Amino acid sequence: MLACWFGVDRSTITRAIGEVRPLLAARGCTVAAGIRLRTLAEVIGHLGASGKTGIIDGTEIRVRRPAAGRKGREKFISGKNKQNAVKTMVLTDASGRLLFCSPAQPASCADITHARQLGLVRHLSDGPAVEILADAGYQCLGAQTGGRVVTPPHRKFKKNPPDWYEEIYERQRKAHSSRRIRVEHGIAHLKNWRALARHHGRREHLSDTVQAIAGLLSHQQTATRDARQPQ
């Protein structure tokens, strides 16, 4: 379609997209005019300097199934959805503003494993005191980061819990859920882009595609917020 609009060959558009995609991915997420966050370490530093709370969550993007007989074919199958997908970790602030989107990993990788591979534990342990909200999939990270990663409370009674405990547990769980729901809004804005609703292209390009879209979305959010501020 783009080739028809611009009166060029399809291969020319394909080559141009291949050149622009990694450039957009390397821009990072915009948090203010002229200020972008490109790495997880920069995001942690920004949260620590501003005193803001971060929220992390993993999201899956459906992809085409690898060809039969190809090595590693099963690693793209999600244990949660039982579909072929890749996974990315999204980090937003307490208002749902996008700050970081990681490169994609096969969906068989657990959320906590992905976070460790990205160096989240190291950045939080060596960095400033930052509160990071997460769901139950990241529960072990709280002890490894000195309580910087806050997860829902553990259920101490698995069978026949007392009524008083169940009431307290549900209250704490809902309070935590209401605080971290903003990251779901940030993920929903990402998934509004058709390429991330279900990816039909090559999987090796998806990491650049995710980070490029995250950069464009964060720039749009910053521009919208600046326009709403009184002059």
PLY file of the C-alpha trace (Angstrom):
ply
format ascii 1.0
element vertex 231
property float x
property float y
property float z
element edge 230
property int vertex1
property int vertex2
end_header
0.00 0.00 0.00
2.82 2.41 0.88
4.59 1.52 -2.36
1.46 2.44 -4.33
1.06 5.73 -2.48
4.65 6.83 -3.06
4.96 5.33 -6.55
7.95 3.13 -5.72
8.67 -0.58 -5.66
7.62 -2.73 -2.72
11.24 -3.69 -2.00
12.10 0.00 -1.55
9.51 0.36 1.21
10.66 -2.88 2.84
14.26 -1.66 2.88
13.26 1.74 4.27
11.26 0.13 7.09
14.21 -2.12 7.88
16.43 0.95 8.24
13.99 3.07 10.25
12.77 0.40 12.68
16.03 0.01 14.68
16.53 3.78 14.72
13.12 4.28 16.34
13.79 1.43 18.78
17.06 3.04 19.90
15.37 6.39 20.70
13.98 5.14 24.00
10.92 6.41 25.85
10.34 10.16 26.16
9.63 11.49 29.66
10.11 15.19 28.93
11.08 17.42 26.05
14.54 16.27 24.97
14.84 13.66 27.75
14.60 9.96 26.86
15.15 6.77 28.84
16.84 4.04 26.83
17.89 1.42 29.38
16.42 -0.16 32.49
19.19 1.41 34.59
18.22 4.88 33.36
14.58 4.19 34.23
15.46 3.12 37.78
17.62 6.22 38.17
14.80 8.43 36.90
12.30 6.91 39.33
14.73 7.32 42.21
15.49 10.95 41.35
11.82 11.87 40.95
10.56 9.83 43.91
7.97 8.10 41.77
6.67 4.53 41.97
7.21 2.15 39.07
4.97 -0.71 37.97
6.13 -3.75 35.99
4.25 -6.49 34.21
4.83 -8.93 31.40
2.65 -9.10 28.31
2.49 -11.63 25.49
2.22 -11.01 21.76
0.96 -13.80 19.53
3.27 -14.76 16.68
3.29 -17.27 13.85
4.20 -20.82 14.79
7.74 -21.83 13.76
7.96 -24.32 10.91
7.71 -28.03 11.68
11.03 -29.62 12.48
12.75 -26.33 13.35
14.91 -26.42 16.47
13.38 -24.70 19.50
9.88 -24.75 18.07
8.24 -25.46 21.43
9.87 -22.58 23.32
7.41 -20.08 21.84
4.40 -21.85 23.38
3.02 -19.86 26.30
2.40 -21.84 29.46
-0.48 -19.52 30.33
-2.34 -19.18 27.02
-1.08 -22.35 25.29
-0.41 -20.31 22.15
2.70 -19.34 20.20
3.82 -15.97 21.50
6.71 -13.83 22.65
6.90 -11.92 25.92
8.06 -8.42 26.80
8.33 -6.64 30.16
6.64 -3.25 30.42
7.47 -0.66 33.09
5.29 2.40 33.71
5.02 5.01 36.42
2.09 5.21 38.85
-0.03 7.08 36.29
0.46 4.47 33.57
2.97 6.52 31.59
5.26 4.24 29.57
8.90 4.30 30.69
10.46 1.10 29.37
9.67 -1.85 27.14
12.12 -4.73 27.01
13.26 -6.78 24.02
11.04 -9.77 23.31
11.69 -13.24 24.69
9.96 -16.55 23.82
6.74 -16.90 25.83
7.95 -20.02 27.65
10.25 -17.75 29.70
8.71 -16.97 33.11
8.11 -13.33 34.07
10.53 -13.46 37.00
13.22 -15.12 34.88
12.85 -12.45 32.23
13.18 -9.71 34.87
16.36 -11.30 36.23
17.84 -11.61 32.75
17.22 -7.91 32.19
19.19 -7.14 35.38
16.29 -5.75 37.41
17.58 -7.25 40.67
21.07 -5.81 40.12
19.80 -2.35 39.18
17.50 -2.18 42.21
20.07 -3.55 44.65
22.83 -1.16 43.52
20.60 1.79 42.69
18.41 4.26 44.59
15.55 3.32 46.89
12.66 2.80 44.47
9.27 1.18 44.95
8.32 -1.19 42.13
4.84 -2.72 42.13
4.43 -6.15 40.58
2.00 -9.05 40.47
2.38 -12.48 42.05
4.65 -13.68 39.26
7.49 -11.59 40.73
7.06 -12.52 44.42
10.61 -13.78 45.03
12.11 -10.50 43.87
11.00 -8.69 47.01
13.51 -10.51 49.20
16.27 -10.21 46.59
15.91 -6.43 46.26
15.50 -5.46 49.90
11.75 -4.98 49.60
11.95 -2.63 46.61
9.71 -4.93 44.57
6.28 -5.01 46.23
4.01 -7.94 45.38
0.61 -9.14 46.62
0.59 -10.81 50.06
1.19 -14.53 50.32
-1.78 -16.69 51.23
-0.75 -18.37 54.50
-3.79 -20.64 54.75
-4.31 -22.74 51.64
-7.21 -24.74 53.09
-10.04 -23.62 55.34
-8.74 -20.14 56.17
-10.34 -18.30 59.10
-12.90 -15.70 58.14
-10.89 -12.89 59.72
-7.79 -13.83 57.72
-9.67 -14.11 54.43
-11.14 -10.66 54.94
-7.72 -9.10 55.62
-6.11 -10.96 52.74
-8.76 -9.83 50.23
-8.49 -6.24 51.43
-4.71 -6.20 51.00
-4.88 -7.95 47.63
-7.45 -5.51 46.24
-5.51 -2.51 47.55
-2.38 -3.72 45.79
-4.28 -4.52 42.60
-5.84 -1.05 42.49
-2.37 0.53 42.69
-0.81 -1.54 39.92
-3.76 -1.48 37.50
-2.17 1.46 35.67
0.39 -0.78 34.03
-2.48 -2.67 32.40
-3.62 0.62 30.89
-0.14 1.22 29.52
-0.08 -2.27 27.99
-3.53 -1.68 26.48
-2.24 1.45 24.72
0.61 -0.62 23.28
-1.77 -3.31 22.08
-3.84 -0.69 20.26
-1.14 -0.86 17.61
-2.10 -3.61 15.22
1.44 -5.00 14.96
1.34 -5.86 18.68
-2.20 -7.19 18.78
-0.98 -10.17 16.75
2.33 -10.13 14.91
2.35 -11.73 11.46
5.86 -10.67 10.47
9.28 -12.10 11.23
9.90 -12.82 14.90
13.49 -11.55 14.82
12.19 -8.04 14.06
9.66 -7.99 16.89
12.00 -6.66 19.60
12.76 -3.56 17.51
9.08 -3.23 16.62
7.97 -3.32 20.28
10.56 -0.79 21.40
9.90 1.48 18.41
6.18 1.55 19.18
6.93 2.17 22.87
9.08 5.15 21.91
6.41 6.60 19.62
3.70 6.06 22.24
5.72 7.68 25.03
6.43 10.68 22.78
2.70 11.00 22.10
1.91 10.78 25.83
4.47 13.48 26.64
3.19 15.80 23.92
-0.40 15.32 25.07
0.50 16.00 28.70
2.48 19.14 27.81
-0.44 20.43 25.74
-2.82 20.03 28.69
-0.61 21.96 31.11
-1.57 25.63 31.54
0.84 28.05 29.90
0 1
1 2
2 3
3 4
4 5
5 6
6 7
7 8
8 9
9 10
10 11
11 12
12 13
13 14
14 15
15 16
16 17
17 18
18 19
19 20
20 21
21 22
22 23
23 24
24 25
25 26
26 27
27 28
28 29
29 30
30 31
31 32
32 33
33 34
34 35
35 36
36 37
37 38
38 39
39 40
40 41
41 42
42 43
43 44
44 45
45 46
46 47
47 48
48 49
49 50
50 51
51 52
52 53
53 54
54 55
55 56
56 57
57 58
58 59
59 60
60 61
61 62
62 63
63 64
64 65
65 66
66 67
67 68
68 69
69 70
70 71
71 72
72 73
73 74
74 75
75 76
76 77
77 78
78 79
79 80
80 81
81 82
82 83
83 84
84 85
85 86
86 87
87 88
88 89
89 90
90 91
91 92
92 93
93 94
94 95
95 96
96 97
97 98
98 99
99 100
100 101
101 102
102 103
103 104
104 105
105 106
106 107
107 108
108 109
109 110
110 111
111 112
112 113
113 114
114 115
115 116
116 117
117 118
118 119
119 120
120 121
121 122
122 123
123 124
124 125
125 126
126 127
127 128
128 129
129 130
130 131
131 132
132 133
133 134
134 135
135 136
136 137
137 138
138 139
139 140
140 141
141 142
142 143
143 144
144 145
145 146
146 147
147 148
148 149
149 150
150 151
151 152
152 153
153 154
154 155
155 156
156 157
157 158
158 159
159 160
160 161
161 162
162 163
163 164
164 165
165 166
166 167
167 168
168 169
169 170
170 171
171 172
172 173
173 174
174 175
175 176
176 177
177 178
178 179
179 180
180 181
181 182
182 183
183 184
184 185
185 186
186 187
187 188
188 189
189 190
190 191
191 192
192 193
193 194
194 195
195 196
196 197
197 198
198 199
199 200
200 201
201 202
202 203
203 204
204 205
205 206
206 207
207 208
208 209
209 210
210 211
211 212
212 213
213 214
214 215
215 216
216 217
217 218
218 219
219 220
220 221
221 222
222 223
223 224
224 225
225 226
226 227
227 228
228 229
229 230
